[in-house]
Amino acid sequence: MTMIDTRDGTRLYAKEWGPRHGRPVVLIHGWPLSADSWDPQMNALADAGYRVVAYDRRGFGRSDQPGSGNDYDTYADDLADVMAAKQLQADVALVGFSMGGGEIARYMSRHGGKSVSRAVFVSSVAGYLLKGPDNPDGVPQATFDDMTAAMKKDHRKFFTGFFKDFYGVGMLSHPVSDEQLHWAWRTAMQAGLRNILQAAEAFATTDFRPDLDHVKVPSLVIHGTADKTVPIEATGHVVAKKVPGARLIEYDGEPHAVFATQQDRLTQDLLDFLGEGVGASNAREEKAEPA
């Protein structure tokens, strides 16, 4: 097991697959999961010759559960510390799912985008989730208040229901296996309740729109149009509009967890984007984007 010491002493679990000489890709997971949510994509990227690093956010998975520092400035510093520990010094691609997209945005502003050459925002919270006069497409504060109350009362029960929307499970739709749902619930149970609550407050109330002004690298935005967890109008559409040249791929009718519901498509879209302008020795040949 690889543990990385961050600047405030919190220890983060990290794993690395693929050749050491490969172009580096850092995968940042979503709430309330762990780096293992990326395993299918991580495996495919490693097979394609990339050096792939994924880590558990503080408070989640196998990382420490500090009682403070569960905010985006600290999360961005943690990302910088992971990159430094792994000596990722140039041509780094950052791929963030859900709240992981916020880490990318804050890293680009707080750390000047050091060493980053590409960015991918998958079902990302970047933009601004909280509804307000200047953000009419956001989520009402009452929704987050209800989530917080339910988690404080019985977070184990809360996540049983939460993951149904997360994966798009309904009366007529079951796009993932029961085992996938069980894994997600079990992984959420590894996280500390205080970390879960503070992380939720962070992604619900952080306005990333100013941070997006600092994203100057080629960027890809992937988002499901039926995402009930992170509505595309307040997030994915905002990133695509604010980041110069950003490419938006909408997954029609897809829920939040496209890493599982559209596993193969997402993997191929990542390979295509990361491989643009790169020799075939380190990436697969480009293919047309799905319609």
Order of alpha helices (4+ residues) and beta strands (2+ residues): beta-beta-beta-alpha-beta-alpha-beta-alpha-beta-alpha-alpha-alpha-alpha-beta-alpha-beta-alpha-alpha
